Amino acid sequence: MALYLITRFALALFVWLTGQHYDCGRAGCLNRGFFPENFLINGLFQWDALQYWQVIQRGYYLGDGFDTTAPFFPGFPLLAFWLGKLFGSPLMGGIVLNHACSIAAAFGVARLCRRLGVGEAQGRDAVAREATLFWLASPLTLFFCVFQSEALFGALSVGLLWSVAARVWWPMLVCGVLITATRNAGIVVVVCAALLAFERKRESPLGAKAWVALALAPLGLAAFAIYQHYALGDAFAWVTTQLRWNRFLTTPWRTIADEWMGWPPISRRDVAPMYRMQELLALGLLAPLFFLRRKLEVPRAIWLLGLIEWILPLLSHQLFSAARYQSGNVYFALAIPALLANRPMLRGLCWMLFGMVLAWYLSTYPHGVWAS
């Protein structure tokens, strides 16, 4: 909890500093209209927050261009709406939901690490502790705080995998249905959870109820498709509308070729090329971990989850949002600490580099485009 409060305070400070220099005249800045006089609070309602708010206010509609709610799954806005009845507003309900999910996932990822026995036997407790540290301290856990579905999706990913490892069937059903109703990538998590159950069947076989729960997990996505069929006349409107946003099935090399915007000069600090450069650097630097699965005792299902969620944005022509697939980050939250836990020199070097990355992010605050 102390770590959680420290990292959230650091993110709040960053958002506040960025907001002091914010100046944006683009159409995409209209989503800053929630709390325009308070940069700190308004920082919680960015990017896709407007579309989720529109789902709550107006429901699902097609519209033109980016003015559509069809691609946004109902899990997060529905839960924000119902929690909002307790806290006076769906906006507050969504923020409370995300912080609760962030805390639950931070506890859950350590317990998942212990359940799976990740890392060398003599250092597994250290791996579990550092998995929580990695889960909370990564800069992109900024998305866990804002009015979006990342925190809910991350917590459901951890919850589904933990319930398989713990052989508890009813959380499998709840997490499975909710995760496929929260993002289409929830199907990937369900498939990997089923593979994890199959991998561990010798030591602890699943009962019939658990397999039925996993089989029923796609009901969240199926219900959403059925709803869109009757409400919008197209069961796959959540797919077809994204073609307007230049998102479609393609090859990773085309995504990189089309999306790459060059190495941003330090003086320019433009968020668009900076974000894309960050994604490619992350993909390149973390690639060797995929070849250390056996050494790190990471189950094949978790490895596959990381691989698919890592590659999925590249296959969808969206390099810009690669790091936001938080279920894929479950793999890195387990694998990186397993590599570092018992190697103090490597740990020190990695945390020094991590500090340099944070300092670089913080140095961008005079260029308020980061707030958008």
C-alpha positions, -999 to 999 in steps of 0.1 A, spaced: 0 0 0 29 24 8 44 17 -26 10 22 -42 6 56 -26 41 67 -34 38 58 -71 3 74 -74 17 106 -58 46 106 -83 22 103 -112 -1 130 -98 29 153 -95 39 146 -131 3 152 -144 1 185 -125 35 197 -138 25 188 -173 -8 206 -170 9 239 -160 23 242 -195 -6 227 -214 -16 245 -246 -35 226 -273 -57 238 -301 -63 205 -318 -97 189 -321 -84 160 -300 -80 183 -271 -118 187 -267 -117 158 -242 -101 181 -217 -136 196 -211 -143 175 -180 -126 198 -155 -108 225 -175 -100 246 -145 -83 218 -126 -53 203 -144 -47 176 -118 -82 162 -117 -87 167 -154 -56 147 -160 -76 116 -149 -100 120 -178 -79 118 -210 -76 99 -243 -105 74 -245 -123 88 -214 -146 109 -236 -158 78 -255 -164 59 -223 -183 88 -209 -204 89 -241 -212 52 -237 -226 60 -202 -245 91 -213 -257 82 -248 -252 45 -252 -238 30 -285 -239 49 -317 -220 49 -350 -214 86 -358 -186 98 -381 -149 94 -378 -138 93 -342 -173 103 -331 -184 68 -323 -187 46 -293 -190 13 -312 -154 0 -306 -156 5 -268 -166 -25 -248 -192 -21 -220 -175 -37 -190 -158 -6 -177 -185 20 -184 -212 -3 -169 -192 -9 -137 -184 28 -135 -221 37 -139 -232 13 -111 -204 24 -88 -212 60 -95 -246 54 -78 -226 49 -46 -202 78 -51 -225 104 -67 -211 103 -103 -201 77 -129 -168 97 -132 -160 92 -96 -172 56 -98 -148 49 -126 -118 64 -108 -127 45 -76 -130 13 -97 -96 18 -113 -78 24 -81 -94 -6 -64 -85 -27 -94 -49 -14 -93 -45 -24 -57 -62 -58 -61 -39 -65 -91 -8 -55 -72 -16 -80 -44 -28 -105 -69 3 -105 -91 25 -115 -61 2 -143 -52 0 -155 -88 38 -154 -89 40 -177 -58 13 -200 -70 31 -205 -103 65 -209 -86 82 -184 -109 119 -180 -105 146 -201 -88 134 -219 -57 155 -200 -32 144 -166 -45 107 -169 -52 96 -147 -24 119 -120 -37 105 -125 -72 69 -121 -59 78 -89 -41 95 -74 -71 67 -85 -94 44 -62 -74 71 -34 -75 73 -38 -113 35 -39 -117 31 -6 -98 62 14 -107 61 11 -145 55 46 -160 26 33 -181 6 24 -150 -5 59 -154 -33 42 -174 -43 24 -142 -54 57 -127 -74 73 -155 -110 69 -166 -103 40 -189 -105 2 -189 -68 -7 -184 -69 -12 -146 -100 -33 -148 -86 -54 -176 -52 -59 -158 -69 -69 -126 -92 -93 -144 -62 -108 -162 -45 -115 -129 -77 -127 -113 -84 -152 -141 -49 -166 -141 -48 -168 -103 -82 -186 -102 -69 -212 -127 -37 -217 -107 -57 -219 -74 -83 -242 -89 -112 -220 -78 -140 -222 -105 -164 -193 -97 -138 -165 -100 -128 -181 -134 -164 -176 -145 -168 -140 -132 -133 -129 -144 -137 -146 -178 -171 -131 -186 -161 -97 -174 -127 -96 -192 -143 -106 -226 -169 -78 -220 -141 -53 -212 -117 -57 -242 -117 -79 -272 -82 -90 -262 -99 -107 -232 -103 -137 -255 -65 -140 -256 -63 -141 -218 -91 -168 -216 -72 -190 -242 -40 -187 -222 -58 -194 -189 -72 -226 -205 -36 -235 -216 -24 -229 -181 -50 -253 -167 -40 -279 -193 -3 -274 -184 -9 -280 -147 -35 -308 -150 -10 -335 -138 -3 -318 -105 -38 -305 -99 -65 -313 -125 -95 -290 -130 -129 -302 -122 -159 -302 -146 -172 -269 -131 -139 -251 -138 -138 -263 -174 -174 -252 -179 -165 -218 -164 -137 -214 -189 -159 -225 -218 -185 -199 -208 -159 -171 -205 -165 -157 -240 -201 -149 -231 -191 -113 -224 -180 -108 -260 -209 -128 -274 -234 -107 -255 -218 -75 -267 -219 -87 -304 -256 -97 -300 -264 -63 -285 -246 -44 -314 -264 -66 -339 -298 -53 -327 -288 -18 -316 -265 -9 -346 -274 -35 -372 -239 -49 -372 -227 -75 -347 -191 -66 -356 -195 -28 -355 -167 -28 -329 -144 -41 -356 -156 -23 -387 -157 12 -371 -120 10 -363 -112 9 -400 -119 46 -399 -91 50 -374 -66 32 -397 -67 0 -376 -69 -32 -395 -52 -67 -396 -18 -64 -411 18 -76 -407 41 -63 -379 67 -49 -405 40 -29 -422 28 -14 -389 64 -4 -380 70 10 -415 37 30 -415 37 41 -379 73 50 -373 79 88 -371 116 90 -366 138 94 -336 125 125 -318 152 152 -312 155 160 -275 146 196 -283 113 188 -300 98 165 -274 69 156 -296 48 130 -279 38 111 -311 73 101 -323 84 98 -287 57 72 -279 64 52 -310 101 52 -304 94 40 -268 73 11 -280 100 -1 -304 127 2 -278 106 -17 -253 99 -45 -278 136 -48 -288 150 -47 -253 125 -71 -238 127 -96 -266 155 -117 -251 133 -125 -221 111 -146 -244 140 -170 -249 146 -174 -211 112 -189 -203 125 -222 -191 154 -207 -171 130 -184 -153 104 -211 -146 77 -191 -164 47 -213 -175 43 -216 -213 7 -201 -210 21 -170 -193 48 -167 -219 23 -171 -247 1 -144 -231 30 -120 -232 39 -129 -267 4 -125 -282 -4 -93 -263 29 -79 -273 25 -87 -310 -13 -79 -312 -9 -41 -316 16 -47 -343 -9 -69 -361 -36 -43 -357 -16 -14 -372 -14 5 -339 22 8 -327 11 39 -307 -8 19 -281 14 -13 -278 23 -8 -242 -12 -4 -230 -22 -41 -234 -19 -47 -196 -25 -84 -196 7 -88 -217 24 -69 -189 16 -97 -165 43 -117 -183 69 -89 -178 58 -84 -142 67 -121 -136 97 -126 -160 117 -95 -153 118 -99 -115 126 -136 -120 157 -125 -139 168 -99 -114 157 -111 -80 189 -128 -69 214 -107 -89 221 -75 -70 244 -60 -97 218 -64 -124 191 -51 -102 210 -20 -94 219 -14 -130 182 -19 -141 168 4 -114 194 31 -123 183 29 -159 147 29 -148 153 61 -128 169 77 -159 138 69 -179 116 84 -153 138 115 -152 134 118 -190 96 116 -188 96 142 -160 118 165 -181 91 167 -207 67 186 -184 73 220 -200 60 205 -232 24 202 -222 15 180 -252 21 151 -229 -10 161 -210 -31 153 -241 
